[in-house]
Amino acid sequence: MEKVLVLDFGGQYDLLIARRVRENGVFAEVLSYDRITPAEIKAAGYKGIIFTGGPNSVYGESAPRCGREVLELDIPVLGICYGHQLIAFLEGGSIKPAGNASEYGKTTVFAQKCRLFEGIPEKSVCWMSHTDYVAELPEGFAVTAFTEACPCAAMADEARGIYGVQFHPEVTHTEYGKAVLRNFLFGVCGCTGDWRMDDFIEKTVEKYKKELAGKRILCALSGGVDSSVAAVLMHRAVGDRLTCVFVDHGLLRKNEGDSVERVFRGLFDMRLIRVNAEERFLKKLAGVKEPEEKRKIIGEEFIRVFEEQGKVLGRFDYLVQGTIYPDVVESGKGDASTIKSHHNVGGLPSVMDFDGIVEPLRELFKDEVRAVGLKLGIPRELVMRQPFPGPGLAVRIIGDVTKEKADTLREADAIFREELEAAGVGASQYFAVLTDTKSVGVMGDARTYGYTVALRAVTTDDFMTADWARIPYDVLAKASGRITNEVKTVNRVVYDITSKPPATVEWE
Ligand code: XMP
C-alpha cells in the first residue's frame, strides 16, 4: 500500500495535512519527528514525506529537528512553514526573524514554474502564518515563489524532489493548496491514489489483532456514531474478547435502546451487555434542576454502573474509546472556559484499572468515521445519526427530570423528527425540548393546563456555531398539530429561533 509520512514538528495542522493527503486516495501516517529514525522511514517504504509547520524557530534551543539524513533517503520531501525553514536550515541555508515583514492571513503569492506548481497561476492567494523566513537559500535550491514581504515563499531542489513552502497548502484559504498537494503526491512522489477506506479498516484490524492478542477489551457503547463504529471495528480485530456495555439510563430517545441492541447483538452477534438503569438514574436526578448538576450526576452514575459491571465481568486489559480527530483538537485547546461539561465516558480510565486505552478512530474526521461505519456494514440510520448528548434527555427537560416528563418528551421528539424527515427538511440536528413552563389551553370545551414543548432545529458545519433552520411553516404546523393531539400533556408548541451564539444548540 502506498503511503506518505507526515512528520510532525508540533504544528496544529498535522492531521489536517493527513486528511488532505487521504482525500487524494493516498494513505498518510502522522508521526512525531522524534518517533521514527531515517532507517525506519526508508524501511517503511514511504513514497513521500511532508514536514509539518510548528510554533518554533529553527535556531531555538528546544526546536524540534530531525537529522539531515531524512533528506538523503531519496524520498521526495515537502516542507510546510516551519518544515520549509527546517529544510533550509538542515541544508545549510539561513533563517531570519521577519520582524515587521511577518505575514499572517491571506497573502498574494507569485509562483514560478516547477513540478510543485504545475497548472497553478502565476498570481494567487495563499495563507501565511510566520514570523521567520528563509533569508539565504541552501545550495542546489532555487526560489519558486515569493510574496511582497517574503522573498522565499517557496523553494525547490527539483533534481532531488525536495520542496519547501512558507504558506499552508492544507488550509482552504490557500486558493490552490489542494493542487499543490496533488502535484506533490502524484507529480513528484509518483503516487497512484489507490488507497480506499477498506485499507484503513484492514490495516487497523491487523494492527489490533497483533497488539491486543489474548487481551480482554471493554467498550462503553453509547449508541452514537463514534463508539458504534469503534466497537464494530474492534470486534473485527478481537472478536469475542470484546465486551460492549451499553448503559440505558432511561433518558434515550424513543426506541433507541432496542435499536442499539438489535444492531450489535442481532446483526453483529457481539457480546453486548445492556444495563437497564432508568430507575437508579432518575432516583439520583430527582428534584435536581441545575443543568451542570444534572450533567455531573449522570457522569458519575455512569462510572458507578461501570465499576459494578467491572466487578461482575472481571478485569479488562483495555478500554476502547470512540475518540475522533475533532475531540483530539478540542481537548488540545487548554482550559478555555467550560460552557458545558460534555459528558461521555471520559471518567472511566481514572477509576477503572486498565493497561491502556484504544482509540482506533483518533485520526479520522466525522465523515471518514461514517464512511468506515458504512463499509463495516453498520445500518445507515445509525451511521448518519445526528449527535445526541451523553446526558440524553436530561438536558432537554428543563427543570427537574421525572419519568413522566421523559416519556412526554420522547413522544413529542419522535413526532417532530418523523415530520422533518418525511418532509425531507435538511438540518444538522433537530429535536424537541420540554420546557418547565405550563400554560392554559382549551381542548373541546374544556380548559387544559399543559406543558410547552420547544422545537429546535439547527444547521451547522461544526457545531461550534449554528444557525436556526428555516423550516417551512406547513411542516412546523403539522408537527405542532400532531404533538398537541397525540401527546396528552402538551398543549403548546413553540419554535426556537436563536442561533449559536448567543444560544447553544442544547438548552442546557
Ligand atoms: P451545544 O449545546 O454546546 O452543543 O451548543 C454542541 C453539540 O454538542 C452536543 N452535546 C453533547 N455531545 N456529550 C456529547 O457527546 C454531551 O454532553 C453533549 N452536550 C451537547 C450537542 O447535541 C450539539 O450537537
Residues whose N, C-alpha, C, O or C-beta is under 5 A from the ligand:
A	BS01	XMP	S341 H342 H343 P387 F388 P389 G390 P391 F463 T504 V505 E506
